[in-house]
Amino acid sequence: MAETLPDVAPCLSGRDGAVILAVRAQPGAKRSAILGMHGERLRVAVQAPPVDGKANEALVACIAGLLGLPRRAVAVVGGLTSRDKRLAIDA
């Protein structure tokens, strides 16, 4: 993924030694991509449908790949069934 990230400072916070990234997910997109900002959340489109956690898995893979981290370093910690999610990034 060769996208340029927008200023994500409003999306970031910290908790228990991890960085928390606030995300607005758009499942079922034609391609996975960073779309910009949605208020104080990073808007991310993922190809996977919002069924059986597939969109969450695709979101984790997208963010981990973008940051050059293994998938296990990124986890959904809030909003499992919502478009508005919080991801913990443990680098």
N, C-alpha and C positions, 0 to 999 in steps of 0.2 A: 504494500500500500504506500503510495508516494504522496499522500495528502499533506497539506500544510495545516497545522492546528491553529485555530483561532486563539485569542488570549483566553486561557482556561482558568486564570486566577480566581474568578468568582465561583468556579465549580469545585474548588479544592478546599478541603479541611483536613484535620488530622485527628486520629483516634488510636490509642493503644499501639503507637509505633508504626501505624500504617497511614497512608494517604487515602483519603476518601474523595472519590470523584462522583459528582452528581451528574447523572446522565438522563436524557430523554430518548428512549428507544423508539425506533420506527421499524417494527418487524414486517416481513413480507415484501421488502423492497426488491427492485430489480437487481441491485448489487449492494454490497456492504460498503459503506462510506461514511466519513465524517461530513456532516451537512452544515455545521456552524453552531451557533448558539440558539438556545430556546430559553429566554430569560436568563437565569443563573445556572443553566444546565447545558452540558455539551450534547448536541443532537447527533445521534448516531443511527444510521439506517443499517439493517441487517437483512440478508436474504431469507433467513429461516422464518418459518411461520411461528406464531405465538402458541404453540401446542406442545405439551409435555416437556416444557423447559428448553426446547430447541432454540428459541430466540435468545434466551439467557446464555446458553452455551456459545452461540454465535457471537453475542456481544462480548463475552469474556475473551474469546479467541481474537476478535477484532482489536480490542484495546490492548491485549497482551502483545499481539503481533505489531501493532503500531509503536508500542513502547520497547519492543525488542526483549520482552520478558517471556518466561515460560507461562503457560496457562495457569499453573498452580499458584502463581504470584498474584493473580487477579481473582476476586470472588465477589459475587453479588451478596451484599449484606443488608439490603433493604429494597423493598418494592418487587419482590419475586413475581407477583402477578399484575404489576402496574407498569405503565410506560415510563413513569418516573422512578428511577432506580438509583441506588448508591452502591458504588463498587469500591472495595477495599483493595488497594494496590500495595503489595508488600515487596519492596525492592531491597 
